[in-house]
Amino acid sequence: MCTVCGCGSETNSHGHSHNHQHDHLHHRSQSDHQHFHFGRNDARKSVCDLGQDRIISIERDILDKNSAFASANRRFLQGHGQFTVNLLSSPGAGKTSLLIKTIEELRQTVPIVVIEGDQETANDAERIRETGVHAVQINTGQGCHLDAHMIGHAIEHVDFKSGGLTMIENVGNLVCPAAFDLGESSKVVILSVTEGEDKPIKYPDMFAVADLMIVSKVDLLPYVKFNVDQAVEYAHRVNRDLRVIQLSAESSTGLDEWAQWLLSGVHASRHDHLAQGERQPEITSYA
């Protein structure tokens, strides 16, 4: 959790001013935002100076606040008919390349928005924007994951089209992001064949909360020692209901199956949205 990993409290959504009046979904002060993270030194001091009960209490408070923001995000996104996917993986597993390939495949079929999370730079967001899709960059600074408060600010800058697909690229990390609900519809974890097939049992929390595991870069299988069957078996030990797609953004292997999975989610979200009479979500305010 943040009290242990030392996430920083400095966050930015590049290219946007936060001086606007927060009378939208997330009306709260900067001091309220700072409840989410300790600075790295503060976190280490917390672990040294506080008893275990106090640390657990702080962690619970952080996650309770995050859950409240996530619920507000979910109401807002569902109220705009969005199917929202949270992409999770280690660094370098191929999230951005998969996003670009997905956009090329689906942009004529469904409106797409991307929220990019990285500690620094807007490189990935710029790559997404080159496809013509709107992308919002969140830089977490020292933070090792996105949280629901950050997403709440990001979605204030998006003009959503009803029945669309919102894709969130989380910070590359298989630990902390597993604990933080962002208000997404589904979590998708990506495991590349350049990693070890035992990642699901090394980082079980991540694979336990995911709805889908993508085994990525399968075009490299002839050149690496990676046992796909063993990786899937490990994943199902942790989450027996986890769906698995083998995919290569380079060769487009598995891309059709991935696209159909996304479109099924989009169609379900559209159906739910229409069933609710396309009501706009209520504005939620946090003191």
N, C-alpha and C positions, 0 to 999 in steps of 0.2 A: 504494500500500500504506500501512499505518499509519505507517511511518517517514517517508512523504512527506506524507500528507494531514493528519496531526496529530490523529488520533482521541484523545479523552480516555480515561482509565482508570476514570472513575466511572460505574458502572452500577447501576440499581435495577430490581427487579421489584416494582412498586407493590402495596401491599395485602398483602404477605406478609413474614413474618420469615425471615431467613436464619440464625437462631441454632440451627436444628434440626441434629441430627446428620446429616452427609452420608454416610450408609451406604447410599445409594441408588445410582443410576446414576453420578453424578458426585461422587466423594468427593475433594475437593482443597481446598487452602488459598486464602485471599485472595491471598497472594503469588503462587501459581501463576496465578491469574486475571490478575494484573497483567502477566504476560508477554505478554498479547495486545495491549496498547495502550500507546503512549507518550502522555503529556500533550502538549498542543499545543506548549508551549515546548520540552519535551524533544525532540519530533520535529524541530523546526526546528534545534535544536542538533545533533541527530544528523546531519542532512544536511550541516551546515556542517563538523562536526568529524571525521566518519568518511569513510574512503575508499569508493569505489564497491563494491569487493569486500565490505567489511564491511556496507554497506547491503543488498546483495543477500543476504548471509548472514543478516542479521536478518529480512529479509522472508521468506526461505525457512523460517526457524525458526518464525515466526508462522504461516505457512500449514501447515507440518507439524503443529504443535500443534492447529490448527483442524481439520485433516483427521482427526486421531485422535479428537477429541471428536465430530466429525460422524459418524464410523463407529459410535461408541457410540450416538449418538442414533438412527441409522438402524436398528441392531439392535433397540433398544428399541421404536421406533415400529412397525417391521415385526412385532416380537414381539407387539404389541398390535393387529395387523391394521389399522393406519392407512394411509390414502392421504394423504400429506402434500404440500401445495402451498405453494411459496414465491412470493408475489406481489411483483413488482418493478416500479418505475416511477419517473419524475420526481415531485416533489411536485405534487399537484393533478390527477393523471391519472385519479382516480376509483376508487382501490383500495377505500376504505371503503364507498362507495356500491355498488360491485359486490358486496362481501362481504354487505352487508345484503340486497340483492336475491337473492343466491345462497341465503342462509339462508331467506328467505321461500319460495323455490322448492323447497328440498330438505329442510327440517328435519323434515317428516313422513315422509321416505323414509330418511334416513341420520343417525346421530348426528354432530353437528358441534362442533368445538372451534376457537377462534380464539386465536392468539398475536399481539398487537399490538406493533409496534415504532415508537417515536417518540423524538426527542431529549428532549422534555419533554411534560407533561400526560398525562392518561388520558382525554382527550376521545373518541378513537375507540373505546377499549375500552368506555366507558360507552354509546356508541351501539350497540355490538354487544350488550352485556348487556341493553339494552332489548328486544331480540328474544327474550330468554329463553335465549340460548346462552351457555355458559361462555366467558369471555374472560380471558386473562392479559395484563397490560400490562408491557412492558419499556421503561424509559426509558434511553437510551444516554448521556445527558448530552452531552458534546462529540463522542461517537462518531457516525460517519456511516453505520453499517451494523450489522446484527445479526451475531453470530458464533455458532458452534456451542456454545461454553461458556455463553452466555446462554440459548440454547434448552434446553440440558441442565438448567439451573436451573428454567426455566419449566415443563418437562414434569413436574417433580417435584410440581407443584401441581395436576395434572390427573388425574381419575379416568376413564381412557379406557374407552369401550365398544368391544368388539371389532367390527371391520368398519366403523369410522367414518372421517370426513373431518376432517383437521386442516389448517387454513389459517393460514399465517403471513403477516402483512402487514409487509413489511420497511420500513425507513426510506426515504423518498423520495430516491432517488439512483441515477443510471445508471452510476456508476463502481465504487466499492469493493464493493458487495454482489455483483457478478459474480464476485469472486475467492473468496468465502467460502461453502463448502458448509456447510449447516446440518443435513444428514442428511435432507433432503426427498426425496420421490419424484420430483417434477417442479418445474421452474422455469417460471413464467409471467410474461412481460414485457408490460406494458400501455403502449400508445402512444396518447395521445388526439389527436383531430383538431385540438385547439387548440395543438398543438405542431408543429414542422416535420417534414415527411415524410422529411427526411434524417437523423433521429436514429439509425437503424440503422447508418449508415456513420460518424456522428460518435462513437458509443459502441459500437463493434463487439463488444467483449468481452461485454457484457450480452446482446446478441441472439444471439451465437454459442453461449452456454451454455443458452439457453432452449429449452424443448420446444414452447412455444406463445406466439404473440403475439396479444394482443387489441387491436384498433383500437377504442378506446372513444369514447363520446360522439358516435356517428355520427348522432344526431338533429340535431347542429349543422352537419352538412355543407352545408346550403343557405346557411349564414351565414358560413362561414369558407373561406379559400383553402387547401384541403388535398387533395392528389391521392392517393387511397387506392392506386391501382394503382402509383404511383411509390414509395410507402412500402413496399408489399409487395415490389416488385422490389429495392429497396435491402436489405430484410431478407433476401431469398433470395440476394443476393450474399454476405452474411456467413454465412448458414446455410440451405443449400438445402433442408434437411429441416424447416424451421420451419413448423409449422401456423399458420394465421391464421384468426381469427374476428372478424368485424365485429360490434360489440355496443353497445347503449345501455342503461344501467341505468334511464334515465328512461322510454323507450318499450318496453323489453323486447325490442327487436330483437336477434336472435342469442342470446337467453337460453337457448332450448331446446338449441341446439347446444353451448353452454358447459356446461349441466347434463348433457347426455349425455356430454360429454368427461370430466367429473368422475366421473359414475357408472361409466363404463367403468374408470377408475382404481380406484375403490372396489371394484368387483367383482373386478378382477384381484388387488388386495391381499387381499381376503377369500379368494379361491381359494388364493393362496400361503400364507396363514395356516393354512387348513384342511389344506393338503397337508403342512404341517410339524407337524400334530397339535396345533395351538394351544399350542405350547410357549411358556412365558414366557421372555423374554430373560435371559441371564445378567447378573448385576450386574457392572459394570465399575468398577474403582477406579484412579485416577491418583495417584501419589505427588506 
